[in-house]
Amino acid sequence: MLKKIGRLFVIKTRFEACLIIYALAVGAMARGAAYLHEYPGTGGKLLLLACTGSVFLAGAKIFDCLRFEQAAEAARQTTEYTAPAFPTSSRYAKACP
């Protein structure tokens, strides 16, 4: 049951990643607007830029991780090896009745 709940918090597609980045951006801009109100002038503008920069960095990291996980899954599926059920060497064929 916990695994089913845990799967809800896994980002699987680029669309889900975009939704999360959008939510981060909305929150960061709200925080940046609060900084502009609290610290008028250059300090507030710098803090606003820091908020937007953090969203860019987080978004890039989310997209990179998503791309890496998809590539790793594709590589795992293509290199998956299944051993033959019976030995094919003649040496083993003589030993088997």
GUDREN-826684 format. One record per residue: residue in one letter; x, y, z negated of N, C-alpha, C in turn. Coordinates in pm, whole numbers, plus 50000, padded with zeros to 5 digits. Each point is the difference from the previous one (the first is absolute). Last residue first. Example, Ala and Ser with C-alpha at 12.3 -4.5 7.8 and 13.67 -1.06 7.14 Angstrom:
<kolnus>
+-----+-------+-------+-------+-------+-------+-------+-------+-------+-------+
| res |  n.px |  n.py |  n.pz | ca.px | ca.py | ca.pz |  c.px |  c.py |  c.pz |
+-----+-------+-------+-------+-------+-------+-------+-------+-------+-------+
|   s | 51285 | 49775 | 49292 | 50082 | 50119 | 49994 | 49923 | 50109 | 49927 |
|   a | 50029 | 49428 | 50007 | 49911 | 50119 | 50000 | 50090 | 50120 | 50000 |
+-----+-------+-------+-------+-------+-------+-------+-------+-------+-------+
</kolnus>
This chain:
<kolnus>
+-----+-------+-------+-------+-------+-------+-------+-------+-------+-------+
| res |  n.px |  n.py |  n.pz | ca.px | ca.py | ca.pz |  c.px |  c.py |  c.pz |
+-----+-------+-------+-------+-------+-------+-------+-------+-------+-------+
|   p | 52138 | 46293 | 51913 | 49943 | 49875 | 50053 | 49896 | 50025 | 50107 |
|   c | 50445 | 50312 | 49883 | 49856 | 49991 | 49971 | 49944 | 49871 | 50058 |
|   a | 50454 | 50124 | 50066 | 49979 | 49972 | 49859 | 49853 | 49984 | 49966 |
|   k | 50145 | 50122 | 50439 | 50043 | 49863 | 49971 | 49971 | 49963 | 49855 |
|   a | 49916 | 50442 | 50150 | 49903 | 49908 | 50059 | 50037 | 49855 | 49971 |
|   y | 50286 | 50364 | 49879 | 49890 | 49980 | 49907 | 49899 | 49900 | 50054 |
|   r | 50359 | 50113 | 50275 | 50058 | 49945 | 49878 | 49890 | 49971 | 49898 |
|   s | 49907 | 50226 | 50407 | 50001 | 49854 | 50013 | 50058 | 49934 | 49875 |
|   s | 49737 | 50478 | 49988 | 50131 | 49946 | 50030 | 49993 | 49848 | 50005 |
|   t | 49638 | 50299 | 49873 | 50009 | 49969 | 50142 | 50134 | 49941 | 50038 |
|   p | 49646 | 50030 | 49540 | 50134 | 50025 | 50054 | 50007 | 49957 | 50145 |
|   f | 49534 | 50167 | 49801 | 50083 | 49881 | 49996 | 50138 | 50034 | 50054 |
|   a | 49687 | 50349 | 49952 | 49946 | 49907 | 49901 | 50087 | 49876 | 49985 |
|   p | 50198 | 50491 | 50139 | 49923 | 49891 | 50059 | 49958 | 49900 | 49893 |
|   a | 50061 | 50518 | 49873 | 50082 | 49882 | 50025 | 49915 | 49891 | 50064 |
|   t | 49935 | 50542 | 50029 | 49942 | 49882 | 49938 | 50084 | 49880 | 50039 |
|   y | 50052 | 50575 | 49971 | 50043 | 49870 | 50053 | 49930 | 49889 | 49925 |
|   e | 49980 | 50567 | 50118 | 49952 | 49894 | 49912 | 50028 | 49865 | 50065 |
|   t | 50079 | 50456 | 50174 | 50111 | 49912 | 49964 | 49958 | 49889 | 49906 |
|   t | 49692 | 50335 | 50161 | 50067 | 49949 | 50120 | 50111 | 49902 | 49965 |
|   q | 49748 | 50220 | 49655 | 49911 | 49914 | 50077 | 50071 | 49940 | 50121 |
|   r | 50226 | 50312 | 49727 | 49976 | 49878 | 49924 | 49913 | 49903 | 50079 |
|   a | 50080 | 50429 | 50175 | 50121 | 49918 | 50007 | 49980 | 49869 | 49925 |
|   a | 49655 | 50316 | 49977 | 50010 | 49948 | 50136 | 50123 | 49911 | 50015 |
|   e | 49944 | 50219 | 49590 | 49895 | 49899 | 50016 | 50005 | 49939 | 50140 |
|   a | 50288 | 50358 | 49908 | 50042 | 49882 | 49924 | 49897 | 49888 | 50014 |
|   a | 49897 | 50417 | 50190 | 50108 | 49936 | 50074 | 50047 | 49874 | 49929 |
|   q | 49679 | 50264 | 49783 | 49941 | 49939 | 50119 | 50105 | 49929 | 50083 |
|   e | 50143 | 50240 | 49621 | 49923 | 49883 | 49960 | 49935 | 49931 | 50119 |
|   f | 50235 | 50406 | 50075 | 50091 | 49894 | 49959 | 49925 | 49873 | 49963 |
|   r | 49750 | 50387 | 50099 | 50063 | 49948 | 50121 | 50095 | 49884 | 49967 |
|   l | 49807 | 50227 | 49640 | 49896 | 49928 | 50072 | 50058 | 49938 | 50127 |
|   c | 50277 | 50281 | 49747 | 49976 | 49874 | 49930 | 49896 | 49916 | 50072 |
|   d | 50084 | 50431 | 50169 | 50117 | 49915 | 50016 | 49980 | 49864 | 49934 |
|   f | 49665 | 50330 | 49941 | 50002 | 49950 | 50137 | 50118 | 49907 | 50025 |
|   i | 49976 | 50211 | 49580 | 49887 | 49908 | 50015 | 50000 | 49941 | 50141 |
|   k | 50315 | 50337 | 49908 | 50034 | 49876 | 49930 | 49888 | 49896 | 50015 |
|   a | 49927 | 50432 | 50171 | 50102 | 49931 | 50079 | 50037 | 49867 | 49936 |
|   g | 49705 | 50276 | 49762 | 49938 | 49947 | 50122 | 50098 | 49925 | 50087 |
|   a | 50160 | 50226 | 49617 | 49920 | 49883 | 49962 | 49934 | 49936 | 50122 |
|   l | 50241 | 50401 | 50065 | 50090 | 49892 | 49962 | 49922 | 49873 | 49964 |
|   f | 49754 | 50390 | 50096 | 50070 | 49955 | 50120 | 50091 | 49882 | 49968 |
|   v | 49786 | 50210 | 49641 | 49904 | 49923 | 50079 | 50066 | 49949 | 50128 |
|   s | 50247 | 50286 | 49725 | 49986 | 49869 | 49935 | 49900 | 49913 | 50076 |
|   g | 50062 | 50448 | 50136 | 50114 | 49915 | 50035 | 49991 | 49862 | 49938 |
|   t | 49682 | 50331 | 49887 | 49978 | 49950 | 50136 | 50115 | 49909 | 50044 |
|   c | 50041 | 50204 | 49578 | 49884 | 49909 | 50001 | 49976 | 49943 | 50139 |
|   a | 50331 | 50328 | 49949 | 50044 | 49873 | 49940 | 49886 | 49899 | 49998 |
|   l | 49906 | 50438 | 50141 | 50079 | 49928 | 50101 | 50050 | 49866 | 49947 |
|   l | 49780 | 50281 | 49699 | 49905 | 49953 | 50100 | 50072 | 49921 | 50109 |
|   l | 50264 | 50215 | 49681 | 49934 | 49883 | 49941 | 49895 | 49942 | 50095 |
|   l | 50211 | 50396 | 50130 | 50097 | 49890 | 50000 | 49940 | 49873 | 49940 |
|   k | 49744 | 50395 | 49988 | 50013 | 49951 | 50138 | 50098 | 49884 | 50010 |
|   g | 49950 | 50217 | 49584 | 49880 | 49924 | 50034 | 50005 | 49943 | 50141 |
|   g | 50350 | 50287 | 49862 | 50000 | 49876 | 49922 | 49882 | 49911 | 50032 |
|   t | 50037 | 50442 | 50189 | 50087 | 49901 | 50063 | 50000 | 49867 | 49926 |
|   g | 49577 | 50294 | 49895 | 50129 | 50040 | 50056 | 50076 | 49881 | 50057 |
|   p | 49650 | 49951 | 49585 | 49992 | 50079 | 50123 | 50141 | 50038 | 50048 |
|   y | 49791 | 49617 | 49681 | 50131 | 50064 | 50022 | 49995 | 50080 | 50129 |
|   e | 49602 | 49794 | 49855 | 50069 | 50011 | 49872 | 50133 | 50074 | 50011 |
|   h | 49733 | 49912 | 50388 | 49922 | 50084 | 49909 | 50076 | 50024 | 49870 |
|   l | 50186 | 49711 | 50319 | 49998 | 50136 | 50054 | 49924 | 50094 | 49907 |
|   y | 50004 | 49541 | 49892 | 50132 | 50061 | 49978 | 50003 | 50143 | 50052 |
|   a | 49616 | 49750 | 50084 | 50007 | 50034 | 49857 | 50135 | 50064 | 49967 |
|   a | 49942 | 49835 | 50430 | 49918 | 50120 | 49982 | 49999 | 50043 | 49855 |
|   g | 50215 | 49597 | 50101 | 50075 | 50113 | 50053 | 49924 | 50131 | 49987 |
|   r | 49785 | 49597 | 49884 | 50104 | 50031 | 49900 | 50083 | 50120 | 50046 |
|   a | 49686 | 49840 | 50299 | 49929 | 50056 | 49884 | 50100 | 50039 | 49892 |
|   m | 50168 | 49779 | 50372 | 49964 | 50138 | 50034 | 49920 | 50066 | 49888 |
|   a | 50121 | 49546 | 49955 | 50119 | 50085 | 49996 | 49966 | 50145 | 50033 |
|   g | 49658 | 49673 | 50028 | 50041 | 50023 | 49862 | 50120 | 50091 | 49989 |
|   v | 49860 | 49871 | 50429 | 49895 | 50082 | 49937 | 50038 | 50033 | 49856 |
|   a | 50280 | 49703 | 50234 | 50013 | 50137 | 50050 | 49896 | 50092 | 49937 |
|   l | 49985 | 49535 | 49905 | 50118 | 50062 | 49939 | 50013 | 50147 | 50041 |
|   a | 49666 | 49749 | 50207 | 49965 | 50026 | 49860 | 50117 | 50063 | 49926 |
|   y | 50078 | 49865 | 50441 | 49907 | 50113 | 49997 | 49962 | 50035 | 49857 |
|   i | 50258 | 49618 | 50067 | 50081 | 50120 | 50019 | 49911 | 50124 | 50001 |
|   i | 49786 | 49586 | 49978 | 50074 | 50025 | 49876 | 50083 | 50126 | 50011 |
|   l | 49773 | 49854 | 50384 | 49904 | 50044 | 49898 | 50070 | 50032 | 49868 |
|   c | 50256 | 49814 | 50349 | 49963 | 50139 | 50030 | 49900 | 50054 | 49898 |
|   a | 50122 | 49548 | 49972 | 50113 | 50084 | 49963 | 49968 | 50147 | 50025 |
|   e | 49691 | 49679 | 50141 | 49999 | 50011 | 49854 | 50114 | 50089 | 49952 |
|   f | 49993 | 49908 | 50455 | 49884 | 50082 | 49965 | 49991 | 50019 | 49849 |
|   r | 50322 | 49708 | 50186 | 50041 | 50141 | 50011 | 49884 | 50093 | 49963 |
|   t | 50006 | 49512 | 49776 | 49995 | 50058 | 50134 | 50045 | 50145 | 49996 |
|   k | 50000 | 49720 | 49602 | 50018 | 49902 | 50106 | 50009 | 50063 | 50139 |
|   i | 50060 | 50087 | 49430 | 49979 | 50073 | 50126 | 50032 | 49904 | 50114 |
|   v | 49823 | 49893 | 49485 | 50108 | 49978 | 50096 | 49964 | 50073 | 50129 |
|   f | 49722 | 49943 | 49598 | 50097 | 50107 | 49985 | 50120 | 49984 | 50092 |
|   l | 49638 | 49682 | 49965 | 49936 | 50128 | 50032 | 50099 | 50115 | 49999 |
|   r | 50114 | 49552 | 49866 | 50006 | 50023 | 50144 | 49934 | 50130 | 50042 |
|   g | 49985 | 49845 | 49546 | 50130 | 50055 | 50036 | 50012 | 50028 | 50149 |
|   i | 49617 | 49780 | 49828 | 49999 | 50142 | 49961 | 50131 | 50066 | 50040 |
|   k | 49970 | 49544 | 50071 | 49902 | 50067 | 50086 | 49993 | 50148 | 49968 |
|   k | 50267 | 49729 | 49728 | 50062 | 50015 | 50131 | 49905 | 50072 | 50096 |
|   l | 49849 | 49882 | 49569 | 50089 | 50117 | 49996 | 50069 | 50022 | 50134 |
|   m | 49730 | 49621 | 49947 | 49917 | 50119 | 50000 | 50087 | 50126 | 50000 |
+-----+-------+-------+-------+-------+-------+-------+-------+-------+-------+
</kolnus>
